[in-house]
Amino acid sequence: MSWLLPAPAAVTASASAPPMPCASPLPPSRSPPMQDDVHISGLVVHSRPLQAQAIADTLQAMPGVVLHGGTDTGKLVVTLETGTEDEIVARLNAIQMLDGVLAASLVFHHFEPALPKGPSHGCLAP
C-alpha cells in the first residue's frame, strides 16, 4: 500500500513553493464506497442436496438475500442487494462458510447510484 506512505524527502515541496491541493488518500483506481449505491448480484450456491433446505432457510434470514429456487437439486439461485461492493464480498464469504455449501459463485453484478431521496423530479403526480 505504497499510496499511504509519505513522499520521500527529495519529492517533498520546498517552503517557497506554492501550496498544492490535497490529494485523495485513495489510489485513482478506487473511490470511497457510496452508501446510497445499489448493487444487485446474482449467485449460484452449490450445496449438498441433503442440506439444501437448511442452507436455503439460513440464506433467507440474511439481509438483502432472495432465494429463487434450486433447493431440490442443491444448486440454489440467489440474488443479493447491497449498498457496497464490500458488503457483497462479506456476504459471499459468509455464504461460502456455511456448513454444507460446496461453492458459492458470483455470476452477475449490476451497480447504479440510488435514486435521490426527497421530492421526485420529473415525475407526474398520481
N, C-alpha and C positions, 0 to 999 in steps of 0.2 A: 504494500500500500504506500508506494512512494509519494503519492499525491498528498499525503497527510504530513510528510516530513518538511521541516523548514528548508528554505532555499539555502544553498551553500553560500559562504561569505562572499565569494567572488561575484555572485549574481545579485546580492542584496543591493538595493538602491543607495546611492550616496546621500548625504544630508542636503546637498544642493539641488538634487533632482526634484522635480515637481511630484507631489504625491500621486500614486497610482490608485485607481479604484480597486476595491477589494475583489478578489477572485472568489469564485464559488468553491466551497470546500469539497465538492464532489467532482470527479472527473467528468469531462464533457459528454461521455457516452452514457452517463447515468444521472438522472434527475431525481430529486426527492419524491417519494411516493405521495400521491394526492389522495386524501381520504375520501373525497367525493367522486372518485372514478368508479366505473363499473367494469368488472372483469367477469366474463362468462366463460367457463371452462367445461369441456366435455371429458369425462374419464371413463375408462373401462377398468373395472376391478375384477380380476380373475381370482376366484376363491375355491376352496374345497367345497364340492357340492353339498356335503352333509352339514357344512357350517354356513352356507349361503344365507339362510333366513336370519340367523343370529347376526351376521355381518350387516345384512340389509337393515335390521332393526337399529343397530348401532349407527349406521350411516344416516338414517332418517332423523336421529336425535342430534346430529351435528348441525350447527348453524350454517345456513346457506346451501345445504346439500339437498338435492331432489333425486330420488331413485326412480328410474323409468322402467325397470324390469330386469330380467335375467336371473332371478333367484332360482328358477327351475334348473338352469344349466350351470350356475356358479360363475357366470360371466355377467356381472352387474353393470348396467348402463346408468351413469350418474352425471348430472350437471351440478356445477358448483358456481355460486355467485359470491364474489368477494369485492372488497374495496381496493386491494393492492395485490401486486404480484407476490409479495412476501406472504400474504395470507394463503395464496394458492399453494405455495411451496410448503408452508406449515401444515395445511390441511392434507395435502397429498402425502407428506411424510407420516402424519398421524394415521391415515388410512393404510399405508403400507405396513405399519407396525401392528395392525390388528391381528389377533390370533385367527388363523385360517386364511388370511389373504396371501395368495401366492405372488401376485403382482398387481400394481395399480399404475396405469399409464395415462398420461395426459395426451389426448388425441385431438383436442380442439381448444383454441383460446381466442377470445374476442375481447377487445378493450375499447371503451369510449368514455368520454367525460360524462359525468352525471348531468342531468338536466338542472338548470339553475333553480334554486329554491325561491319561493316568494311568488308574486303575481306573475301569471303567464304572459308572454309577449307573443303577439301574432296569432293567438287562438281566438276563435269565436266563442262568445259566452253561450252556455246552454240555454 
